Amino acid sequence: VQLQASGGGLVQAGGSLRLSCAASGRTFSRYASWFRQAPGKEREFVAAIRWNGGTTYYAERVKGRFTIYRDNAENTVYLQMNSLKPEDTAVYYCATGNATTSSYYYKESYYYWGQGTLVTVSS
């Protein structure tokens, strides 16, 4: 499966962005997730959605501000980001794989990755 991420950009603190990740070649695997990587830091989990059923999971630092959702017909997963903060600045990556409820937050659980899209939040 090929993943194409888009939607990043420059936004002021308090603003919103919506990221998209379209899959081609086949549908998403059991989980579709977003991770992010800030300069000089490890790639970290942001949000995940179980493709069948739609159960969602969030990192504590984005809970209440970010929403992950999917469009099955479009084979696309989205990340709606509201109330953005400068510390949300990072390259955001979408990923998919047969993670489990105990492993969805580990980047090692994902086989396929998008190319990343840069989100910059200015203060």
MDTraj code that builds the backbone (N, CA, C; nanometers):
import mdtraj as md
import numpy as np

residues = "VAL GLN LEU GLN ALA SER GLY GLY GLY LEU VAL GLN ALA GLY GLY SER LEU ARG LEU SER CYS ALA ALA SER GLY ARG THR PHE SER ARG TYR ALA SER TRP PHE ARG GLN ALA PRO GLY LYS GLU ARG GLU PHE VAL ALA ALA ILE ARG TRP ASN GLY GLY THR THR TYR TYR ALA GLU ARG VAL LYS GLY ARG PHE THR ILE TYR ARG ASP ASN ALA GLU ASN THR VAL TYR LEU GLN MET ASN SER LEU LYS PRO GLU ASP THR ALA VAL TYR TYR CYS ALA THR GLY ASN ALA THR THR SER SER TYR TYR TYR LYS GLU SER TYR TYR TYR TRP GLY GLN GLY THR LEU VAL THR VAL SER SER".split()
xyz = np.array([
    [0.0847, -0.1177, 0.0000],
    [0.0000, 0.0000, 0.0000],
    [0.0894, 0.1242, 0.0000],
    [0.0494, 0.2240, -0.0757],
    [0.1209, 0.3525, -0.0772],
    [0.0352, 0.4554, -0.0049],
    [0.0993, 0.5328, 0.0806],
    [0.0301, 0.6357, 0.1576],
    [0.0797, 0.7729, 0.1143],
    [-0.0146, 0.8619, 0.0898],
    [0.0180, 0.9979, 0.0477],
    [-0.0405, 1.0955, 0.1490],
    [0.0465, 1.1606, 0.2244],
    [0.0023, 1.2568, 0.3254],
    [0.0054, 1.3977, 0.2680],
    [-0.0887, 1.4789, 0.3126],
    [-0.0944, 1.6176, 0.2683],
    [-0.1665, 1.7014, 0.3726],
    [-0.1608, 1.8335, 0.3549],
    [-0.2358, 1.9236, 0.4402],
    [-0.1536, 2.0042, 0.5377],
    [-0.0254, 1.9788, 0.5461],
    [0.0578, 2.0554, 0.6378],
    [0.0729, 2.1994, 0.5919],
    [0.1299, 2.2807, 0.6799],
    [0.1513, 2.4201, 0.6452],
    [0.1887, 2.5009, 0.7670],
    [0.1862, 2.6316, 0.7490],
    [0.2189, 2.7252, 0.8555],
    [0.0900, 2.7839, 0.9108],
    [0.0756, 2.7816, 1.0421],
    [-0.0446, 2.8327, 1.1067],
    [-0.0040, 2.9001, 1.2371],
    [-0.0826, 2.9986, 1.2771],
    [-0.0563, 3.0645, 1.4045],
    [-0.1083, 2.9809, 1.5198],
    [-0.0503, 3.0007, 1.6350],
    [-0.0973, 2.9323, 1.7549],
    [-0.2470, 2.9599, 1.7729],
    [-0.3196, 2.8540, 1.8083],
    [-0.4641, 2.8643, 1.8231],
    [-0.5408, 2.8298, 1.6970],
    [-0.4690, 2.8175, 1.5860],
    [-0.5335, 2.7873, 1.4590],
    [-0.5574, 2.6392, 1.4395],
    [-0.6048, 2.6064, 1.3197],
    [-0.6413, 2.4693, 1.2868],
    [-0.5825, 2.4281, 1.1526],
    [-0.5603, 2.2988, 1.1397],
    [-0.5216, 2.2375, 1.0132],
    [-0.5850, 2.0998, 1.0066],
    [-0.6072, 2.0535, 0.8839],
    [-0.6527, 1.9173, 0.8658],
    [-0.5546, 1.8448, 0.7744],
    [-0.5007, 1.7360, 0.8239],
    [-0.4120, 1.6523, 0.7457],
    [-0.4908, 1.5380, 0.6828],
    [-0.4480, 1.4974, 0.5656],
    [-0.5110, 1.3861, 0.4950],
    [-0.4052, 1.2823, 0.4617],
    [-0.4467, 1.1580, 0.4593],
    [-0.3583, 1.0490, 0.4197],
    [-0.4398, 0.9526, 0.3346],
    [-0.4090, 0.9497, 0.2065],
    [-0.4810, 0.8650, 0.1120],
    [-0.4004, 0.7403, 0.0835],
    [-0.4674, 0.6266, 0.0856],
    [-0.4030, 0.4992, 0.0556],
    [-0.4361, 0.4567, -0.0856],
    [-0.3384, 0.3999, -0.1519],
    [-0.3599, 0.3441, -0.2854],
    [-0.2926, 0.2080, -0.2909],
    [-0.3404, 0.1268, -0.3800],
    [-0.2850, -0.0078, -0.3936],
    [-0.3647, -0.1112, -0.3172],
    [-0.4102, -0.0732, -0.1997],
    [-0.4967, -0.1590, -0.1186],
    [-0.5518, -0.0720, -0.0067],
    [-0.6395, -0.1282, 0.0720],
    [-0.6974, -0.0498, 0.1798],
    [-0.6022, -0.0463, 0.2998],
    [-0.6361, 0.0362, 0.3960],
    [-0.5598, 0.0425, 0.5185],
    [-0.5645, -0.0917, 0.5917],
    [-0.4623, -0.1175, 0.6683],
    [-0.4561, -0.2374, 0.7512],
    [-0.5395, -0.2153, 0.8776],
    [-0.5211, -0.2977, 0.9779],
    [-0.6046, -0.2942, 1.0962],
    [-0.6076, -0.1562, 1.1621],
    [-0.4951, -0.0894, 1.1692],
    [-0.4882, 0.0435, 1.2294],
    [-0.4296, 0.1432, 1.1298],
    [-0.4836, 0.2626, 1.1337],
    [-0.4256, 0.3760, 1.0625],
    [-0.3913, 0.4797, 1.1684],
    [-0.2720, 0.5341, 1.1600],
    [-0.2259, 0.6206, 1.2682],
    [-0.1489, 0.7387, 1.2144],
    [-0.1351, 0.8366, 1.3029],
    [-0.0495, 0.9515, 1.2772],
    [0.0596, 0.9557, 1.3847],
    [0.1787, 0.9774, 1.3399],
    [0.2931, 1.0023, 1.4265],
    [0.3520, 1.1375, 1.3873],
    [0.4366, 1.1901, 1.4719],
    [0.5047, 1.3145, 1.4372],
    [0.6472, 1.3112, 1.4892],
    [0.7295, 1.3903, 1.4232],
    [0.8699, 1.3973, 1.4628],
    [0.9162, 1.5417, 1.4558],
    [0.9503, 1.5960, 1.5705],
    [1.0042, 1.7306, 1.5789],
    [1.1558, 1.7249, 1.5612],
    [1.2173, 1.8351, 1.5208],
    [1.3621, 1.8353, 1.5013],
    [1.4368, 1.7900, 1.6258],
    [1.5251, 1.6927, 1.6083],
    [1.6071, 1.6450, 1.7184],
    [1.5367, 1.5532, 1.8158],
    [1.4140, 1.5149, 1.7829],
    [1.3376, 1.4285, 1.8742],
    [1.2983, 1.2986, 1.8057],
    [1.2580, 1.2034, 1.8887],
    [1.2106, 1.0767, 1.8370],
    [1.0721, 1.0926, 1.7753],
    [1.0408, 1.0036, 1.6825],
    [0.9065, 1.0018, 1.6264],
    [0.8110, 0.9538, 1.7354],
    [0.7000, 1.0264, 1.7533],
    [0.6075, 0.9928, 1.8608],
    [0.4670, 0.9716, 1.8087],
    [0.3943, 0.8915, 1.8831],
    [0.2560, 0.8613, 1.8496],
    [0.1681, 0.9836, 1.8727],
    [0.0714, 1.0031, 1.7814],
    [-0.0239, 1.1132, 1.7942],
    [-0.1656, 1.0602, 1.8091],
    [-0.2085, 0.9772, 1.7132],
    [-0.3460, 0.9281, 1.7148],
    [-0.3561, 0.8044, 1.6277],
    [-0.4528, 0.7193, 1.6594],
    [-0.4761, 0.5980, 1.5820],
    [-0.6249, 0.5728, 1.5704],
    [-0.6621, 0.5031, 1.4637],
    [-0.7999, 0.4614, 1.4453],
    [-0.8004, 0.3179, 1.3954],
    [-0.8837, 0.2379, 1.4565],
    [-0.9013, 0.1016, 1.4097],
    [-0.9907, 0.1083, 1.2865],
    [-0.9397, 0.0532, 1.1752],
    [-1.0106, 0.0751, 1.0489],
    [-1.1507, 0.0158, 1.0510],
    [-1.1658, -0.1035, 1.1021],
    [-1.2982, -0.1638, 1.1161],
    [-1.3517, -0.1311, 1.2551],
    [-1.4549, -0.0551, 1.2598],
    [-1.5147, -0.0183, 1.3878],
    [-1.4945, 0.1263, 1.4251],
    [-1.3796, 0.1809, 1.3886],
    [-1.3565, 0.3238, 1.4100],
    [-1.3138, 0.3639, 1.5490],
    [-1.2741, 0.2715, 1.6336],
    [-1.2254, 0.3091, 1.7667],
    [-1.1017, 0.3965, 1.7528],
    [-1.0971, 0.5025, 1.8316],
    [-0.9862, 0.5972, 1.8220],
    [-0.9055, 0.6028, 1.9515],
    [-0.7801, 0.6409, 1.9362],
    [-0.6869, 0.6525, 2.0482],
    [-0.6025, 0.7780, 2.0256],
    [-0.5672, 0.8446, 2.1346],
    [-0.4910, 0.9678, 2.1248],
    [-0.3797, 0.9730, 2.2279],
    [-0.2732, 1.0392, 2.1906],
    [-0.1712, 1.0727, 2.2888],
    [-0.2283, 1.1784, 2.3826],
    [-0.1875, 1.1744, 2.5072],
    [-0.2420, 1.2666, 2.6071],
    [-0.2238, 1.4124, 2.5669],
    [-0.1114, 1.4429, 2.5057],
    [-0.0833, 1.5829, 2.4768],
    [-0.1692, 1.6407, 2.3647],
    [-0.2422, 1.5565, 2.2913],
    [-0.3285, 1.6088, 2.1852],
    [-0.4754, 1.5803, 2.2120],
    [-0.5032, 1.5038, 2.3142],
    [-0.6418, 1.4665, 2.3435],
    [-0.7260, 1.5912, 2.3679],
    [-0.8421, 1.5950, 2.3042],
    [-0.9300, 1.7103, 2.3176],
    [-0.9053, 1.8183, 2.2140],
    [-0.7923, 1.8114, 2.1449],
    [-0.7594, 1.9106, 2.0418],
    [-0.7573, 1.8495, 1.9027],
    [-0.7132, 1.7242, 1.8932],
    [-0.7011, 1.6567, 1.7638],
    [-0.8098, 1.5508, 1.7520],
    [-0.8540, 1.5280, 1.6288],
    [-0.9516, 1.4239, 1.6007],
    [-0.9070, 1.3456, 1.4787],
    [-0.8999, 1.2144, 1.4933],
    [-0.8683, 1.1273, 1.3801],
    [-0.9984, 1.0636, 1.3329],
    [-1.0163, 1.0595, 1.2020],
    [-1.1346, 0.9937, 1.1471],
    [-1.1021, 0.9433, 1.0079],
    [-1.1901, 0.8596, 0.9573],
    [-1.1613, 0.7967, 0.8288],
    [-1.2803, 0.8085, 0.7364],
    [-1.2510, 0.7959, 0.6086],
    [-1.3534, 0.7874, 0.5045],
    [-1.3266, 0.6578, 0.4310],
    [-1.4073, 0.5572, 0.4597],
    [-1.3834, 0.4263, 0.3996],
    [-1.3939, 0.4315, 0.2473],
    [-1.4918, 0.5037, 0.1985],
    [-1.5147, 0.5086, 0.0542],
    [-1.3969, 0.5730, -0.0183],
    [-1.3368, 0.6733, 0.0461],
    [-1.2237, 0.7428, -0.0147],
    [-1.0901, 0.6788, 0.0241],
    [-1.0943, 0.5785, 0.1110],
    [-0.9715, 0.5124, 0.1574],
    [-0.8717, 0.6156, 0.2098],
    [-0.9240, 0.7039, 0.2937],
    [-0.8447, 0.8158, 0.3442],
    [-0.8651, 0.8295, 0.4948],
    [-0.7587, 0.8639, 0.5637],
    [-0.7672, 0.8944, 0.7052],
    [-0.7267, 1.0408, 0.7241],
    [-0.7940, 1.1060, 0.8165],
    [-0.7725, 1.2484, 0.8401],
    [-0.7289, 1.2737, 0.9838],
    [-0.6619, 1.3850, 1.0030],
    [-0.6299, 1.4315, 1.1366],
    [-0.6678, 1.5784, 1.1436],
    [-0.7767, 1.6067, 1.2133],
    [-0.8191, 1.7441, 1.2352],
    [-0.7485, 1.7960, 1.3592],
    [-0.6737, 1.9033, 1.3417],
    [-0.5943, 1.9583, 1.4513],
    [-0.6443, 2.0984, 1.4840],
    [-0.6957, 2.1148, 1.6043],
    [-0.7459, 2.2442, 1.6501],
    [-0.6619, 2.2940, 1.7671],
    [-0.6763, 2.4206, 1.7968],
    [-0.6044, 2.4822, 1.9094],
    [-0.4560, 2.4473, 1.9053],
    [-0.3984, 2.4639, 1.7896],
    [-0.2580, 2.4253, 1.7718],
    [-0.1648, 2.5103, 1.8567],
    [-0.0583, 2.4467, 1.9017],
    [0.0419, 2.5105, 1.9861],
    [0.1778, 2.5032, 1.9159],
    [0.2688, 2.5925, 1.9505],
    [0.4023, 2.5851, 1.8890],
    [0.4683, 2.4490, 1.9083],
    [0.4409, 2.3841, 2.0206],
    [0.5017, 2.2528, 2.0439],
    [0.4432, 2.1422, 1.9570],
    [0.3407, 2.1735, 1.8790],
    [0.2878, 2.0775, 1.7817],
    [0.3675, 2.0805, 1.6515],
    [0.4604, 2.1721, 1.6403],
    [0.5423, 2.1811, 1.5197],
    [0.6228, 2.0537, 1.5005],
    [0.6082, 1.9930, 1.3838],
    [0.6748, 1.8658, 1.3551],
    [0.6420, 1.8246, 1.2117],
    [0.7117, 1.7224, 1.1667],
    [0.6705, 1.6526, 1.0448],
    [0.5742, 1.5431, 1.0886],
    [0.4581, 1.5421, 1.0275],
    [0.3552, 1.4449, 1.0614],
    [0.3534, 1.3338, 0.9572],
    [0.3523, 1.2100, 1.0073],
    [0.3538, 1.0929, 0.9213],
    [0.2294, 1.0090, 0.9459],
    [0.1704, 0.9603, 0.8384],
    [0.0653, 0.8613, 0.8546],
    [0.1262, 0.7224, 0.8349],
    [0.0625, 0.6252, 0.8943],
    [0.1148, 0.4893, 0.8893],
    [-0.0005, 0.3917, 0.9022],
    [0.0219, 0.2703, 0.8548],
    [-0.0778, 0.1668, 0.8702],
    [-0.0101, 0.0325, 0.8895],
    [-0.0770, -0.0539, 0.9639],
    [-0.0224, -0.1856, 0.9910],
    [-0.1170, -0.2637, 1.0795],
    [-0.0833, -0.3878, 1.1021],
    [-0.1685, -0.4743, 1.1845],
    [-0.1277, -0.4672, 1.3314],
    [-0.1301, -0.3441, 1.3821],
    [-0.1028, -0.3250, 1.5241],
    [-0.2159, -0.3857, 1.6063],
    [-0.1999, -0.3855, 1.7364],
    [-0.3015, -0.4364, 1.8275],
    [-0.3347, -0.3280, 1.9296],
    [-0.4311, -0.3587, 2.0168],
    [-0.4691, -0.2601, 2.1174],
    [-0.3565, -0.2334, 2.2162],
    [-0.2578, -0.3205, 2.2212],
    [-0.1457, -0.2996, 2.3131],
    [-0.0189, -0.2530, 2.2413],
    [-0.0307, -0.2321, 2.1095],
    [0.0909, -0.1935, 2.0369],
    [0.0706, -0.0788, 1.9389],
    [-0.0498, -0.0225, 1.9331],
    [-0.0781, 0.0767, 1.8291],
    [0.0061, 0.2028, 1.8451],
    [0.0606, 0.2263, 1.9618],
    [0.1369, 0.3488, 1.9847],
    [0.2866, 0.3304, 1.9584],
    [0.3263, 0.2100, 1.9174],
    [0.4666, 0.1857, 1.8843],
    [0.4860, 0.1992, 1.7339],
    [0.5798, 0.2804, 1.6939],
    [0.6042, 0.2986, 1.5518],
    [0.6495, 0.1692, 1.4858],
    [0.7084, 0.0784, 1.5647],
    [0.7552, -0.0491, 1.5098],
    [0.6399, -0.1402, 1.4676],
    [0.5168, -0.1057, 1.5063],
    [0.4008, -0.1873, 1.4722],
    [0.3485, -0.1602, 1.3325],
    [0.4078, -0.0634, 1.2638],
    [0.3532, -0.0204, 1.1361],
    [0.4469, -0.0545, 1.0209],
    [0.3856, -0.1121, 0.9147],
    [0.4643, -0.1548, 0.8000],
    [0.4819, -0.0438, 0.6966],
    [0.3765, 0.0348, 0.6801],
    [0.3726, 0.1295, 0.5699],
    [0.3633, 0.2714, 0.6243],
    [0.4395, 0.3590, 0.5620],
    [0.4476, 0.4988, 0.6054],
    [0.4304, 0.5932, 0.4873],
    [0.3643, 0.7050, 0.5136],
    [0.3601, 0.8122, 0.4159],
    [0.4890, 0.8922, 0.4210],
    [0.4987, 0.9905, 0.3339],
    [0.6232, 1.0644, 0.3189],
    [0.6398, 1.1768, 0.4204],
    [0.5358, 1.2088, 0.4946],
    [0.5455, 1.3152, 0.5936],
    [0.4997, 1.4488, 0.5391],
    [0.4376, 1.5261, 0.6234],
    [0.3947, 1.6607, 0.5865],
    [0.4264, 1.7531, 0.7038],
    [0.4861, 1.8667, 0.6740],
    [0.5373, 1.9559, 0.7780],
    [0.4283, 2.0482, 0.8295],
    [0.4150, 2.0514, 0.9608],
    [0.3250, 2.1443, 1.0286],
    [0.4099, 2.2381, 1.1130],
    [0.3947, 2.3658, 1.0894],
    [0.4683, 2.4666, 1.1646],
    [0.3679, 2.5594, 1.2320],
    [0.3775, 2.5688, 1.3643],
    [0.2868, 2.6537, 1.4406],
    [0.3676, 2.7687, 1.4991],
    [0.3324, 2.8890, 1.4582],
    [0.4059, 3.0064, 1.5060],
    [0.3390, 3.0642, 1.6301],
    [0.4208, 3.1212, 1.7170],
    [0.3665, 3.1773, 1.8416],
    [0.3279, 3.3237, 1.8247],
])
top = md.Topology()
chain = top.add_chain()
for i, resn in enumerate(residues, 1):
    res = top.add_residue(resn, chain, resSeq=i)
    for name in ("N", "CA", "C"):
        top.add_atom(name, md.element.get_by_symbol(name[0]), res)
traj = md.Trajectory(xyz[None], top)
